[in-house]
């Protein structure tokens, strides 16, 4: 499990590694994450090229295929990058780890992927992505499987327009179904105009919303669940006053350092034809990025300003509860400073594109635990109009400071042997914009000009106590409703030191487990 996730008691409980019996269910997300996974232990060919793993932390019978590529190309450059990471960060003790899923991701490591590997090392082009659709939808869609899941029907080109409400029960709103429009117009028609034929689907038990951290608040607000002020402005009647819907949005700000490839490099060193281009990564602690003393100072500053920063974010509309956000920010700061198992704060991955501009190498890095909080809200009652999204990238001083120092470190890594022998020149940030002895102000100016989305959004329908900014309870049921549940990354209250897919699969498997 990645670290740094215990921002809310309910969420920490959901992710507990200790089995606990609640309503007869064992609620252990790591168990459900493994249930989703079909891990391919590296074979002799892959191991000979540097593949490592800890098989005991993986599942082997789930629908999501996880593997190193086969064929496995470009491995010389992946190994060179790890060697340079270990050399550059030797003063802080960075080490190579065998498996990023071990529960202690701090270190340098090879990537494996959600993919269907080729049948043999010579099966060029056989590496295919194993997406959620490949794993969970295609095998069962539209009656493809005559077994227990043959009732799954997928509507292509349909747009969900809202929840159909029945009679309230015991003070809770009850969903009786959902409405959707067939073949919505594009571009979006004006508000209050017809999208096309509207259909209704009856829900005999409950409605499960899985539209993601940007789509789920959009759908809930269209259904009348949200901030009364937001709903009134969009001419949507209020069914459940829940102002926290659409707040607490987080995404990780991304920066990329780009380098041309040295013509003397052997093609086999950098060839990534027909496979994924990112091969190895450093999950870096605060001490790695800033140095031990500066990390201690920055960490103590984060701890000392938790309440002040939370109050400022609430004032700007990024959250609704100073107490709830303070818990998040405190948990993040404490996880960064954990001496035994520090939560990584920066991911710095190595990517090769041998086709672009004659071949480039990128060090792609992002702040894993941003302190900034943004919003996503509807601005119209027309479901076809996209919500207004403001992630507030770099709104907090710490986020700019960390990204600037991480980008500076990335330049240091790429100029450290042996990976330095692969590069010819720096395209971005470039020594004109950011010279060798650049000031902090110059680095930060580059960050502000170059930041882009990582597209790992979380938190906009967060799990937690209702009076602390939570939108769903520990069973993922939306407050104020009896039978509306959310199961996607929007319920994760804070970013984690990892990619989101395995965690989201675990959440989905946990929800599905409630029916079996």
Steps between C-alpha positions, in 0.01 A plus 500: 500500500621852433545719804340828597133404471364531854353847461156401619419238761242338272742485209780361716256238622404407146867451419583318823735206462342337805188297417196640677153352497232757418157372398664166428748642249879511515578857396862487397577695185843336447316169483267639235785660307662158473166350403492721190850404385647226283873554549744335261818417692799607288634212291868421447517722192357802685714438809812489283413853387454634853138423590438451872195433716367377833231252393347468848358855487305433180182322401506226239139424409340839430390646167763779477814366333817654651838424347833619375495534121592211272689585288679719756691773316706803598616333819856632487371855537264396782791345692722800432237733642469300822879503538505878459215542749689296759820695438341845510294429811771301679532770772140433608527122472262434211494127427369275228187308597371184330131586484314832519192321640679377812348764729824701518529670161786735594785409268607435141318224316406353162144547374257223420173582335135409456557315175460169323860398421608344175514123474876503449796742494470505120129583492544863402190709550327248724517718812144629535358718773267328745259784575199487729288440189717207390499352850146561619270604215582329170478142637149558634342782300163462334463137600842391373528271801210264549584469869419711801599835342296462183267776622764768434398738221723780375339799327738663253445866415263556791529786748381459858287801590414443865347287772126433497376541856226304670334567835730588787537247781594581861629840398720361221458551127438177310614450140251307289714507187701716263423693184718517192493661159571307183742653251546842667561793272854624442588775561282531806161666442399801710385438856144374546482361146436139407805275477318237302269224611506462878471150642462374855654189652353359819730421792358220711774526764732799462678735263880472487677803356839429340568807288836595651618799699379743233187318385350381829453846655359613164240222508416548869449875460279446195299266724454768766774390742742779581547856613162678487672811363661306214173321426297821506739667256453204265121489552510152653252424783666394826439142612790472748685806626861379499729801439816289503417327170750618240747647750830350624603425139866404471721416207876462489682780313731358231825636358712342228873543436574406136835406343618412151668163463871468432551369146773270630246308707437151368141461373442195720569711809201724437270300270148488642316411179159344558511529875447751776763770514548547874720234654642601837420748773614663821248548780675774693462612860505857623859443615602376154363811330604763755781341698459379858526834679284696257244219502479518879452877486234477227321220680488689828364801313222285356414367845499845658268651237240224464208697646601826332526338157175309545314817595635684194396218265151486651472877460576461128240224457740207459351317798208546740650403836809640668500207743468240225761655274735544795487124553594445137790745504629367831493141374687602186769686693545219751526239225770704323703514823458136604862392565430129452287513186480851352223558250656590165422858402628494141482243223784541249458256212722435201343490155641446152336597174728387221272648231428855619744765366751229410485354848455661841532401863266647757518514876133530591443611856213605718415597854329191641347668806387851396381735770274701267126431477267592215142458382284347228141628466224513242420840354182393323219250536585369153678165551687540172681811622824411672556606857729787590823346633760689702762269656687802642836363390789655697264715707695404812857630534630157602383346172699751292803463728496120477450488122782749444744302712393170344555638150841627604581152635383341174757706311762374744396138450506513120852647509623217724667194338409257359173647372679822402670317211160463332422871468625774269320817610222630721185617322299581813537691721808598296803688624382830356184508709660331801880538498745281690501725804134595482335663798199355678291772334611384153420137576160594640422718198570202276274278711211746471542517122539126442263330745242263354248250639610153603129408476491307827202690649356399838297632789201678345245266663721417794448232759494639852281635775222718360578788737866489390444529127416139420246418229477123546519275805726198550263293285529759221133600536433868429387686811132586496414208272399144572625327188743716300857380516819634339787267406788674324800722572278789610446333840875490579537805729870568438756416235710190561867434424411282205299479182128462562388205290572213741338691786188574294479135394518408869217739585288355220571142607409590857164636386441197280591275793200635687270322255670159502 
